[in-house]
Amino acid sequence: KALDELEKELIRIMKIVGLSGDFKNIYRTDSPEYRALTQATFIEMWNRGLIYEALRPNAYCPGCKTTIAEAEIVYEELPTQLVYIKFKVKETGEEIIIATTRPELLCSCQLVIFNPEDERYKKLEGKHAIVPIYGREVPILPHPSASPEFGTGLAMICSYGDQTDIMIFRELRLKEIVAITPEGRMSEEAGKYAGLTVKQAREKIIEDLEKEGILVKKERIVHRTPTCERSKDPIEFIPMKDFYLKQLEFKEKILELQKNIKFLPEFQRQILLNWINSITIDWPISRRRYYGTEIPIWYCKKCGKPNLPEPGKYYVPWKEKPPFERCKYCGHDEFRGEERTFDTWMDSSITPLFISFFKRDEKLFKKLYPNAIRPQGKDIVRTWLYYSILRCFLLTGKLPWKYAWITGYGVDEKGKKMSKSKGNIIYPLPLIEKYGADALRFWSAQETSLGYDFRCSEKRVEIAYRFIVKLWNVARFISLFPFPEENVELEETDKWILSELSNLIKKCLKGYKEFNFFIPATEIREFVWNLFAPHYLEMVKKRAYGESFSEEEKKSAWFTMHTVLKNLLLLLAPITPFITEYIWMKMYSKESIHLQSFPEFEGYEEYSSFTQKILEFNSFVWGLKKEKNISLKDSIKVEIPQELKIFEKDLKAMHNIRDL
């Protein structure tokens, strides 16, 4: 119910802001039809040997009570205690000191290491350390993973404190001791600390170490801690049985394939490269969640082997009977349905396939796939984007799209990421009701260049709204004059602004080609606000009204004003669809502006050389009038520079200049 209500609200906002999607054909990644495709792709990958089950130490979130993938781990700098503990060397009786942030894992310590280059401890190689409290003997060995700069330079290797522990256990084939249960509590291996939470056990064991005189000192430090992206809880590494999708053997192929995707902007590609290069295990795809797409497997109650159905239907094994009568391995007729679900990215990673009618309409699929573009935020490059590439490639042999359009975060005025807990979220509907959808869209486009974080505040939307008002006022003024249908002889001032329009069109089209709406938005705003309205329109206003100008001169102004406005509307239409549509339909055509092509106007490029001189002269005259404390409408004596003589008649009319 909550998801349905959220969906309605999101669709309502999408429509209000002018998203041009086909709302009659929306899809849901939790619909039976979609989940059926997720399961079908799993079955295909299973049959091709791309999926296997294994008991391995995995990242586990005690809060979510499920395995999570590497991509769901977020490292946070969190305060903790670095505890210095005395160990005894069995062979010599001497004391060595080891610093750790995980004293609760003493029960699972199986090794003590030092860096091979650390001269302080070379004498300890091959000897044994006695683990405090538990009295077990563990070997002391050199290993490059030990950092001489951290703590005392000695480190205890436990099952499992972090990825380094996992790596060393695998490398040296150490026997693991499971210290923490899936409930996030200490196991029976912890002895008297069994049943305590990790935090409770940590506090109690530090207390006991102090009592026994084994604790040397405690330091408050900030430690890089792996946390769950969803719950924010610190994660544990616990051996659990999970399904894995092979990815390690395809790393090099994916690295090669991604070169064929055009990233917009290019620098965001590095997020993907960093992630692919950091992958160390296959993708654990099973989860212990209540809500999610079920893994379509039934286990034979006699032989225990997994039986998979034929693809095409949505299966719910935990509550449904299997679509077959007997086990294909032993012929038994009783089954137990799988209760685990898929990682959510198993669903999301096939969106390019679902929207292209994969396995539903092969003829249509061939026309629609690969898709053109993937628009998304930078925060899910290592999940949604990467997993889409991996899954789609494994299923089709092709990349899912040609372009990856990556946006930054929306942050508040202070540059902090917005969240409900911080109370700094800006909700769109109140802003739309106050300023209109076009203002919100224009703010979004002009706030920052593609790929960078953008600041959100009502003040910034209000500034965008002022531009929308400016555009409206410009159009209202131009609408006072007819658009000449016959050919006109253009005046020099008109050629000048058309040269600037030509430059504007080139810049905007380049921005649109790169899917970077920041370029057209900022260029158009600059053109309208600081060039077209204050300089050109003021220069031709009296000519447009026909005050001391000929009919031909007047029509030249009319033609040019309308030409510029028409092209501005066409350039702005993708960004501010509502006001441009309204003005276009009122002034120029009965056919929607959104059915038109982008403008291709070129001409009078040589006149752009006058722009800076015109701006400087106009600013000079305005400043002079202000200095003389006279109205901008009042007459003034000033000499027009020789290089601007071709614009003399319009400049005189604009500033009410009298001859010297």
C-alpha positions as CSV (number, residue, x, y, z in Angstrom):
1,K,0.0,0.0,0.0
2,A,2.8,2.4,0.9
3,L,4.6,1.7,-2.3
4,D,1.4,2.2,-4.4
5,E,0.8,5.6,-2.8
6,L,4.4,6.6,-3.3
7,E,4.2,5.5,-7.0
8,K,1.0,7.6,-7.5
9,E,2.7,10.6,-6.0
10,L,5.9,10.2,-8.1
11,I,3.8,9.8,-11.3
12,R,1.8,12.9,-10.4
13,I,5.0,14.9,-10.0
14,M,6.5,13.5,-13.2
15,K,3.4,14.6,-15.1
16,I,3.3,18.0,-13.5
17,V,7.0,18.7,-14.3
18,G,6.4,17.7,-17.9
19,L,8.2,14.3,-18.2
20,S,7.4,13.1,-21.7
21,G,7.0,9.4,-20.9
22,D,4.3,7.0,-22.0
23,F,2.3,6.9,-18.8
24,K,-0.1,4.3,-20.3
25,N,2.7,1.8,-20.4
26,I,4.5,2.1,-17.1
27,Y,6.3,-0.9,-15.7
28,R,7.1,-2.0,-12.1
29,T,10.2,-4.0,-11.2
30,D,8.1,-5.8,-8.5
31,S,5.2,-6.8,-10.9
32,P,4.7,-10.5,-11.6
33,E,5.6,-10.0,-15.3
34,Y,8.9,-8.3,-14.4
35,R,9.8,-10.8,-11.7
36,A,9.1,-13.6,-14.1
37,L,11.8,-12.2,-16.4
38,T,14.2,-11.9,-13.5
39,Q,13.6,-15.5,-12.7
40,A,13.8,-16.6,-16.3
41,T,17.2,-14.9,-16.7
42,F,18.4,-16.6,-13.5
43,I,17.3,-20.0,-14.8
44,E,19.1,-19.4,-18.1
45,M,22.3,-18.4,-16.3
46,W,22.0,-21.4,-14.0
47,N,21.6,-23.7,-17.0
48,R,24.7,-22.1,-18.5
49,G,26.8,-22.7,-15.4
50,L,27.1,-19.1,-14.5
51,I,25.6,-19.5,-11.0
52,Y,26.8,-21.6,-8.1
53,E,26.2,-22.0,-4.4
54,A,29.0,-21.8,-1.9
55,L,29.6,-21.4,1.9
56,R,31.9,-18.4,2.2
57,P,32.5,-15.5,4.5
58,N,30.3,-12.7,3.2
59,A,29.5,-9.2,4.2
60,Y,26.4,-9.5,6.5
61,C,24.2,-6.8,7.8
62,P,22.9,-7.6,11.3
63,G,20.3,-4.9,11.0
64,C,18.9,-6.1,7.6
65,K,19.7,-9.7,8.6
66,T,21.0,-10.6,5.2
67,T,24.1,-11.0,3.1
68,I,25.0,-7.9,1.1
69,A,27.2,-7.4,-2.0
70,E,30.5,-5.5,-2.0
71,A,28.6,-2.7,-3.9
72,E,26.3,-2.2,-1.0
73,I,29.1,-1.5,1.5
74,V,29.8,2.1,2.4
75,Y,32.9,2.9,4.3
76,E,32.4,5.5,7.0
77,E,34.9,7.2,9.2
78,L,33.5,6.3,12.6
79,P,34.9,6.9,16.2
80,T,36.0,3.8,18.0
81,Q,38.6,2.5,20.5
82,L,42.0,1.2,19.5
83,V,42.8,-1.3,22.3
84,Y,46.4,-2.4,23.1
85,I,46.5,-6.0,24.5
86,K,49.3,-8.1,26.0
87,F,49.9,-11.5,24.4
88,K,52.6,-13.9,25.6
89,V,55.1,-15.7,23.4
90,K,54.9,-19.4,24.3
91,E,58.5,-20.2,23.5
92,T,60.2,-17.2,25.4
93,G,57.5,-16.1,27.9
94,E,58.0,-12.5,26.7
95,E,55.1,-10.1,26.3
96,I,54.1,-8.6,22.9
97,I,51.5,-5.9,22.5
98,I,48.9,-6.0,19.8
99,A,46.5,-3.1,19.0
100,T,43.0,-3.9,17.7
101,T,39.6,-2.3,17.2
102,R,37.9,-5.7,17.5
103,P,38.9,-7.2,20.9
104,E,35.6,-9.2,20.9
105,L,37.1,-11.3,18.1
106,L,39.9,-12.7,20.3
107,C,38.0,-16.0,20.4
108,S,38.4,-16.4,16.7
109,C,42.1,-15.3,16.4
110,Q,44.1,-17.9,14.5
111,L,47.3,-16.0,13.6
112,V,49.5,-13.0,14.6
113,I,51.4,-11.3,11.8
114,F,54.1,-8.6,11.3
115,N,55.5,-7.0,8.2
116,P,58.5,-8.9,6.7
117,E,60.4,-5.6,6.6
118,D,59.8,-4.8,10.3
119,E,63.1,-5.5,12.1
120,R,61.4,-5.3,15.5
121,Y,59.6,-8.6,15.1
122,K,61.7,-10.8,12.8
123,K,62.9,-12.8,15.8
124,L,59.3,-13.9,16.4
125,E,58.8,-15.7,13.1
126,G,57.8,-19.3,13.7
127,K,57.0,-18.9,17.3
128,H,53.5,-18.9,18.9
129,A,51.4,-16.3,20.7
130,I,49.0,-17.3,23.5
131,V,45.6,-15.6,23.0
132,P,44.5,-13.8,26.2
133,I,41.4,-15.0,28.0
134,Y,41.1,-18.1,25.8
135,G,44.6,-19.5,26.2
136,R,44.9,-20.9,22.7
137,E,48.3,-21.0,20.8
138,V,48.4,-19.3,17.4
139,P,51.5,-19.0,15.1
140,I,53.4,-15.8,14.5
141,L,54.3,-15.2,10.9
142,P,55.5,-12.4,8.6
143,H,53.0,-11.1,6.1
144,P,53.0,-7.9,3.9
145,S,49.4,-7.1,5.0
146,A,50.7,-5.9,8.4
147,S,51.4,-2.2,8.6
148,P,54.4,-1.2,10.8
149,E,52.7,2.2,11.3
150,F,49.4,0.9,12.7
151,G,49.3,0.3,16.4
152,T,52.4,-1.6,17.4
153,G,53.0,-3.2,14.0
154,L,51.6,-6.6,15.1
155,A,48.1,-7.6,14.1
156,M,45.9,-10.5,15.1
157,I,44.1,-12.3,12.2
158,C,40.6,-13.4,13.2
159,S,37.5,-14.9,11.4
160,Y,36.5,-12.3,10.4
161,G,37.2,-8.7,11.2
162,D,37.6,-7.4,7.7
163,Q,38.5,-8.3,4.1
164,T,42.2,-8.6,5.0
165,D,41.3,-11.4,7.5
166,I,39.3,-13.2,4.8
167,M,42.1,-13.0,2.3
168,I,44.7,-14.3,4.8
169,F,42.5,-17.1,6.0
170,R,42.0,-18.2,2.3
171,E,45.7,-17.8,1.5
172,L,47.0,-19.7,4.4
173,R,44.1,-22.1,4.7
174,L,43.4,-21.3,8.3
175,K,40.6,-23.0,10.1
176,E,37.8,-20.5,10.7
177,I,36.1,-20.0,14.0
178,V,32.6,-18.4,13.7
179,A,32.5,-15.8,16.4
180,I,29.3,-13.9,15.4
181,T,25.9,-15.3,14.6
182,P,23.6,-14.1,11.8
183,E,21.6,-12.3,14.6
184,G,24.6,-10.1,15.3
185,R,25.4,-11.8,18.6
186,M,28.4,-13.7,19.9
187,S,28.4,-17.4,19.2
188,E,29.2,-20.2,21.7
189,E,32.9,-19.9,20.5
190,A,33.0,-16.7,22.5
191,G,32.6,-18.6,25.8
192,K,31.2,-16.4,28.6
193,Y,30.4,-13.6,26.1
194,A,28.1,-15.9,24.1
195,G,24.7,-14.2,23.4
196,L,25.9,-10.7,23.8
197,T,25.7,-8.2,21.0
198,V,28.9,-7.3,19.3
199,K,28.9,-3.9,21.1
200,Q,28.1,-5.5,24.5
201,A,30.8,-8.1,24.0
202,R,33.4,-5.5,23.1
203,E,32.7,-3.4,26.2
204,K,32.7,-6.5,28.5
205,I,35.9,-7.9,27.1
206,I,37.7,-4.6,27.4
207,E,36.5,-4.4,31.1
208,D,37.8,-8.0,31.7
209,L,41.1,-7.3,30.1
210,E,41.6,-4.2,32.3
211,K,40.7,-6.3,35.4
212,E,43.3,-8.9,34.5
213,G,46.0,-6.3,33.8
214,I,46.2,-7.4,30.2
215,L,45.0,-4.1,28.7
216,V,47.9,-1.7,28.2
217,K,46.0,1.4,27.0
218,K,43.0,2.6,25.0
219,E,43.0,5.3,22.3
220,R,40.0,7.1,20.8
221,I,40.5,7.0,17.0
222,V,38.4,7.5,13.9
223,H,38.4,4.2,12.0
224,R,37.4,3.4,8.4
225,T,34.4,1.1,9.1
226,P,32.4,-0.9,6.5
227,T,28.7,-0.2,6.9
228,C,25.5,-1.3,5.2
229,E,24.3,1.2,2.6
230,R,20.7,0.6,3.5
231,S,20.6,0.3,7.3
232,K,23.8,2.3,8.1
233,D,24.8,-0.5,10.6
234,P,28.4,-1.7,10.8
235,I,28.6,-5.0,8.9
236,E,30.1,-8.3,9.9
237,F,31.8,-10.9,7.8
238,I,30.1,-14.3,8.5
239,P,30.4,-17.6,6.7
240,M,27.0,-18.3,5.0
241,K,25.7,-20.4,2.1
242,D,24.7,-18.1,-0.8
243,F,24.2,-18.2,-4.5
244,Y,26.9,-16.4,-6.6
245,L,26.8,-15.1,-10.2
246,K,30.2,-15.4,-11.8
247,Q,31.8,-12.0,-12.5
248,L,35.6,-12.4,-11.8
249,E,36.2,-14.3,-15.0
250,F,34.5,-11.5,-17.0
251,K,36.3,-8.5,-15.5
252,E,38.7,-8.1,-18.3
253,K,36.0,-8.4,-20.9
254,I,33.8,-5.8,-19.2
255,L,36.8,-3.5,-18.9
256,E,37.2,-3.8,-22.7
257,L,33.5,-3.5,-23.5
258,Q,32.9,-0.3,-21.4
259,K,35.2,1.6,-23.8
260,N,32.4,1.5,-26.3
261,I,30.0,3.3,-24.0
262,K,30.1,7.1,-24.2
263,F,30.1,8.6,-20.7
264,L,28.5,12.0,-20.3
265,P,30.5,13.5,-18.7
266,E,33.6,11.4,-19.5
267,F,35.1,11.9,-16.0
268,Q,32.3,9.8,-14.4
269,R,33.7,6.7,-16.2
270,Q,36.3,6.5,-13.6
271,I,33.8,5.5,-11.0
272,L,33.0,2.4,-13.0
273,L,36.7,1.6,-13.7
274,N,37.6,1.9,-10.0
275,W,34.7,-0.4,-9.1
276,I,35.5,-3.1,-11.6
277,N,39.2,-3.1,-10.7
278,S,38.3,-3.4,-7.0
279,I,36.1,-6.5,-7.4
280,T,37.6,-9.5,-5.5
281,I,34.7,-12.0,-5.3
282,D,31.8,-13.2,-7.5
283,W,28.5,-11.5,-6.9
284,P,26.5,-12.9,-4.0
285,I,22.9,-12.7,-5.4
286,S,20.8,-14.3,-2.7
287,R,19.3,-12.4,0.2
288,R,17.4,-13.2,3.4
289,R,14.7,-10.6,2.9
290,Y,10.9,-10.9,3.1
291,Y,10.2,-8.7,0.2
292,G,11.9,-9.4,-3.1
293,T,11.8,-11.6,-6.2
294,E,12.0,-15.2,-5.0
295,I,14.7,-17.6,-6.2
296,P,12.9,-20.2,-8.3
297,I,14.2,-23.4,-6.8
298,W,12.6,-26.4,-5.1
299,Y,14.8,-28.9,-3.2
300,C,14.1,-32.6,-3.2
301,K,13.3,-33.7,0.4
302,K,15.0,-37.0,-0.3
303,C,18.3,-36.2,-2.2
304,G,18.4,-32.5,-1.4
305,K,19.2,-31.5,-4.9
306,P,17.9,-28.3,-6.5
307,N,15.2,-28.5,-9.1
308,L,14.4,-25.5,-11.3
309,P,11.2,-25.0,-13.4
310,E,10.9,-23.9,-17.0
311,P,11.2,-20.1,-17.4
312,G,8.3,-17.9,-18.3
313,K,6.1,-17.8,-15.2
314,Y,6.5,-16.0,-11.9
315,Y,7.2,-18.6,-9.2
316,V,6.8,-18.3,-5.4
317,P,8.5,-21.5,-4.1
318,W,8.0,-20.8,-0.4
319,K,4.2,-21.1,-0.8
320,E,3.6,-22.8,-4.1
321,K,3.9,-26.4,-5.1
322,P,6.5,-27.0,-7.9
323,P,5.3,-27.1,-11.5
324,F,6.7,-30.6,-11.8
325,E,5.8,-33.9,-10.0
326,R,9.1,-35.6,-9.4
327,C,12.8,-34.8,-8.7
328,K,14.8,-35.1,-11.9
329,Y,17.7,-36.7,-10.0
330,C,16.0,-39.4,-7.8
331,G,12.3,-39.4,-8.8
332,H,11.1,-38.4,-5.3
333,D,7.8,-36.5,-5.2
334,E,8.2,-34.2,-2.1
335,F,9.9,-30.8,-2.2
336,R,10.9,-27.9,-0.1
337,G,10.7,-24.4,-1.7
338,E,13.6,-21.9,-1.5
339,E,12.9,-19.1,0.9
340,R,15.6,-16.7,-0.1
341,T,15.1,-13.8,-2.5
342,F,17.3,-12.1,-5.0
343,D,19.5,-9.1,-4.5
344,T,17.4,-6.1,-5.7
345,W,20.0,-5.4,-8.4
346,M,19.2,-8.8,-10.0
347,D,15.9,-7.2,-10.8
348,S,17.1,-3.6,-11.7
349,S,20.0,-4.8,-13.8
350,I,17.6,-6.2,-16.5
351,T,15.6,-3.0,-17.1
352,P,17.2,-2.5,-20.5
353,L,16.0,-6.0,-21.4
354,F,12.5,-5.6,-20.0
355,I,11.7,-2.4,-21.7
356,S,13.0,-3.9,-25.0
357,F,10.6,-6.9,-24.7
358,F,13.4,-9.5,-24.2
359,K,11.9,-13.0,-24.3
360,R,8.5,-11.6,-25.0
361,D,8.7,-10.2,-28.6
362,E,11.9,-11.1,-30.3
363,K,11.2,-9.1,-33.4
364,L,10.5,-5.9,-31.4
365,F,13.5,-6.7,-29.1
366,K,15.9,-6.7,-32.1
367,K,14.7,-3.2,-33.0
368,L,14.8,-1.7,-29.5
369,Y,18.0,-3.3,-28.1
370,P,20.6,-2.0,-27.4
371,N,18.9,1.0,-25.9
372,A,20.2,4.5,-26.7
373,I,20.9,5.9,-23.2
374,R,21.0,5.2,-19.5
375,P,20.3,8.3,-17.4
376,Q,21.2,7.8,-13.7
377,G,23.0,9.3,-10.6
378,K,26.7,8.8,-9.9
379,D,25.9,7.1,-6.6
380,I,24.6,3.9,-8.3
381,V,27.3,3.5,-11.1
382,R,28.9,0.6,-9.2
383,T,25.5,-1.1,-8.7
384,W,22.8,-0.3,-11.3
385,L,25.1,0.6,-14.2
386,Y,27.7,-2.1,-13.6
387,Y,25.3,-4.9,-12.9
388,S,23.3,-3.9,-16.0
389,I,26.4,-4.2,-18.1
390,L,27.3,-7.5,-16.6
391,R,23.9,-9.1,-16.8
392,C,22.9,-7.8,-20.2
393,F,26.3,-8.8,-21.7
394,L,26.0,-12.3,-20.2
395,L,22.5,-12.7,-21.6
396,T,22.8,-11.1,-25.0
397,G,26.5,-10.7,-25.7
398,K,26.0,-7.0,-26.2
399,L,26.2,-3.8,-24.2
400,P,22.8,-2.5,-23.0
401,W,23.1,1.1,-24.3
402,K,25.4,3.5,-26.2
403,Y,25.4,6.4,-23.7
404,A,25.7,6.6,-19.9
405,W,24.3,10.0,-18.7
406,I,25.6,10.5,-15.2
407,T,24.3,13.2,-12.9
408,G,25.6,14.4,-9.5
409,Y,23.9,14.7,-6.1
410,G,21.3,17.3,-5.1
411,V,22.8,19.0,-2.0
412,D,21.6,21.8,0.2
413,E,22.9,25.3,0.3
414,K,25.8,24.2,2.5
415,G,26.8,21.5,0.1
416,K,25.5,18.7,2.4
417,K,23.7,15.7,0.9
418,M,19.9,16.0,1.5
419,S,18.2,13.5,3.7
420,K,15.1,13.3,5.9
421,S,17.1,12.7,9.0
422,K,19.0,16.0,8.4
423,G,15.7,17.8,7.7
424,N,17.2,19.6,4.7
425,I,15.1,18.0,1.9
426,I,13.5,20.4,-0.6
427,Y,10.1,19.0,-1.7
428,P,9.2,19.8,-5.3
429,L,5.4,20.2,-5.2
430,P,5.3,23.4,-3.0
431,L,7.9,25.0,-5.2
432,I,6.0,24.0,-8.4
433,E,2.8,25.4,-6.9
434,K,4.5,28.7,-6.1
435,Y,6.8,29.2,-9.1
436,G,5.6,26.8,-11.7
437,A,7.1,23.6,-13.3
438,D,9.2,25.6,-15.8
439,A,11.0,27.5,-13.1
440,L,11.9,24.2,-11.3
441,R,13.1,22.7,-14.6
442,F,15.1,25.8,-15.6
443,W,16.7,25.9,-12.2
444,S,17.7,22.2,-12.5
445,A,19.2,22.8,-15.9
446,Q,21.2,25.9,-15.2
447,E,22.3,25.1,-11.7
448,T,25.5,23.1,-12.5
449,S,27.2,21.3,-15.4
450,L,26.4,17.7,-16.1
451,G,27.9,15.3,-13.6
452,Y,28.5,17.7,-10.8
453,D,26.6,18.0,-7.5
454,F,24.0,20.8,-7.6
455,R,22.7,23.0,-4.8
456,C,19.0,23.0,-4.0
457,S,17.1,25.9,-2.3
458,E,13.9,27.9,-2.8
459,K,16.0,31.0,-3.4
460,R,17.7,29.3,-6.4
461,V,14.3,28.3,-7.9
462,E,13.1,31.8,-7.4
463,I,16.0,33.2,-9.4
464,A,15.1,30.7,-12.2
465,Y,11.5,32.0,-11.9
466,R,12.7,35.5,-12.6
467,F,14.1,34.4,-15.9
468,I,10.8,32.8,-16.9
469,V,9.1,36.1,-16.1
470,K,11.7,37.9,-18.1
471,L,11.1,35.7,-21.1
472,W,7.3,36.2,-20.7
473,N,7.8,40.0,-20.7
474,V,10.1,39.9,-23.8
475,A,7.5,37.8,-25.7
476,R,4.7,40.1,-24.6
477,F,6.6,43.1,-25.9
478,I,7.4,41.4,-29.2
479,S,3.8,40.3,-29.6
480,L,2.8,43.9,-30.0
481,F,4.3,43.9,-33.5
482,P,3.4,41.7,-36.5
483,F,5.8,39.2,-38.1
484,P,6.4,40.5,-41.7
485,E,5.6,37.9,-44.2
486,E,7.4,39.6,-47.1
487,N,11.2,39.8,-47.4
488,V,12.8,42.7,-45.6
489,E,16.1,44.5,-45.9
490,L,17.9,44.1,-42.6
491,E,19.4,47.0,-40.7
492,E,22.9,46.8,-39.3
493,T,21.7,46.4,-35.7
494,D,19.5,43.5,-36.7
495,K,22.4,41.8,-38.5
496,W,24.4,42.2,-35.3
497,I,21.9,40.4,-33.0
498,L,21.3,37.7,-35.6
499,S,25.1,37.1,-35.6
500,E,24.9,36.6,-31.8
501,L,21.8,34.3,-32.3
502,S,23.8,32.2,-34.7
503,N,26.5,31.8,-32.1
504,L,23.9,31.0,-29.4
505,I,22.4,28.2,-31.6
506,K,25.7,26.6,-32.2
507,K,26.6,26.5,-28.4
508,C,23.1,25.2,-27.5
509,L,23.1,22.5,-30.0
510,K,26.5,21.3,-28.9
511,G,25.2,21.2,-25.3
512,Y,22.2,19.2,-26.3
513,K,24.3,16.8,-28.3
514,E,26.2,16.1,-25.1
515,F,23.0,15.8,-23.1
516,N,24.3,18.7,-21.0
517,F,21.3,21.0,-20.5
518,F,23.5,23.3,-18.4
519,I,25.0,24.7,-21.6
520,P,21.8,25.8,-23.4
521,A,20.2,26.9,-20.1
522,T,23.1,29.2,-19.1
523,E,23.8,30.4,-22.6
524,I,20.2,31.3,-23.3
525,R,19.8,33.1,-19.9
526,E,22.9,35.1,-20.6
527,F,21.7,36.0,-24.1
528,V,18.2,37.1,-23.0
529,W,19.1,38.7,-19.7
530,N,22.3,40.5,-20.6
531,L,22.2,41.0,-24.4
532,F,18.9,40.7,-26.2
533,A,16.6,42.4,-23.7
534,P,18.8,45.2,-22.3
535,H,20.8,46.1,-25.4
536,Y,19.1,45.0,-28.7
537,L,15.5,45.5,-27.7
538,E,16.3,48.9,-26.2
539,M,18.3,49.8,-29.4
540,V,15.4,49.0,-31.7
541,K,12.4,49.9,-29.5
542,K,11.7,53.3,-31.1
543,R,12.4,51.9,-34.6
544,A,9.8,49.1,-33.9
545,Y,7.3,51.8,-33.0
546,G,8.2,53.7,-36.1
547,E,9.3,56.8,-34.3
548,S,11.4,58.8,-36.9
549,F,12.1,55.6,-38.9
550,S,10.9,54.4,-42.3
551,E,8.5,51.6,-42.9
552,E,11.3,49.3,-44.2
553,E,13.4,50.1,-41.1
554,K,10.5,49.3,-38.8
555,K,9.7,46.0,-40.5
556,S,13.4,45.0,-40.2
557,A,13.1,45.4,-36.4
558,W,9.8,43.4,-36.4
559,F,11.3,40.6,-38.4
560,T,14.4,40.3,-36.3
561,M,12.6,40.4,-32.9
562,H,10.3,37.6,-34.0
563,T,13.1,35.6,-35.6
564,V,15.1,35.8,-32.4
565,L,12.1,34.9,-30.2
566,K,11.1,32.0,-32.4
567,N,14.6,30.5,-32.2
568,L,14.8,31.1,-28.4
569,L,11.6,29.3,-27.9
570,L,12.8,26.3,-30.0
571,L,16.1,26.2,-28.1
572,L,14.3,26.4,-24.7
573,A,11.5,24.0,-25.4
574,P,13.2,20.9,-24.0
575,I,14.0,22.7,-20.8
576,T,10.9,24.9,-20.2
577,P,8.2,23.0,-22.2
578,F,5.1,24.8,-20.9
579,I,5.8,28.5,-21.4
580,T,7.5,27.9,-24.7
581,E,4.5,25.9,-25.9
582,Y,2.1,28.6,-24.8
583,I,3.9,31.4,-26.5
584,W,4.6,29.4,-29.6
585,M,0.9,28.4,-30.1
586,K,-0.3,31.9,-29.3
587,M,2.2,33.7,-31.7
588,Y,3.5,31.4,-34.3
589,S,1.7,28.1,-35.0
590,K,-1.2,25.8,-34.2
591,E,1.2,22.9,-34.3
592,S,3.0,22.1,-31.0
593,I,6.5,23.4,-30.6
594,H,7.6,20.0,-29.4
595,L,6.9,18.7,-33.0
596,Q,9.4,21.1,-34.5
597,S,13.1,20.7,-35.2
598,F,15.9,22.6,-33.6
599,P,16.9,25.8,-35.4
600,E,19.8,25.8,-37.9
601,F,20.1,29.6,-38.4
602,E,23.6,30.8,-39.5
603,G,24.7,34.2,-40.8
604,Y,26.3,37.6,-40.2
605,E,29.1,36.0,-38.1
606,E,31.4,39.0,-38.8
607,Y,29.0,41.3,-36.8
608,S,29.9,39.5,-33.6
609,S,33.1,41.6,-33.4
610,F,30.9,44.6,-32.5
611,T,29.3,43.0,-29.4
612,Q,31.8,44.0,-26.8
613,K,32.0,47.6,-28.2
614,I,28.2,48.0,-28.2
615,L,27.9,46.7,-24.6
616,E,30.7,49.0,-23.4
617,F,29.2,52.1,-25.2
618,N,25.7,51.5,-23.8
619,S,27.1,50.9,-20.3
620,F,29.2,54.1,-20.6
621,V,26.1,56.2,-21.5
622,W,24.0,54.7,-18.8
623,G,26.7,55.4,-16.3
624,L,27.1,58.9,-17.5
625,K,23.4,59.6,-17.1
626,K,23.5,58.2,-13.6
627,E,26.5,60.3,-12.8
628,K,24.6,63.4,-14.1
629,N,21.6,62.3,-12.1
630,I,19.3,62.4,-15.1
631,S,16.7,59.8,-16.3
632,L,17.7,57.2,-18.9
633,K,15.0,58.8,-21.1
634,D,16.6,62.3,-20.9
635,S,18.7,63.6,-23.8
636,I,22.5,63.7,-23.5
637,K,25.4,64.9,-25.6
638,V,27.9,62.1,-26.3
639,E,30.1,61.1,-29.2
640,I,29.4,57.7,-30.8
641,P,32.7,55.9,-31.5
642,Q,33.7,55.7,-35.2
643,E,33.6,51.9,-35.2
644,L,29.9,52.0,-34.1
645,K,28.8,54.6,-36.6
646,I,26.9,51.9,-38.6
647,F,24.6,51.6,-35.6
648,E,24.4,55.4,-35.1
649,K,20.7,55.8,-35.8
650,D,19.5,53.1,-33.4
651,L,22.0,54.2,-30.7
652,K,20.8,57.8,-30.9
653,A,17.2,56.7,-30.6
654,M,18.0,54.4,-27.7
655,H,19.9,57.0,-25.6
656,N,18.2,60.2,-26.9
657,I,21.7,61.4,-28.0
658,R,22.0,65.0,-29.2
659,D,24.7,66.0,-31.7
660,L,27.7,67.6,-30.1
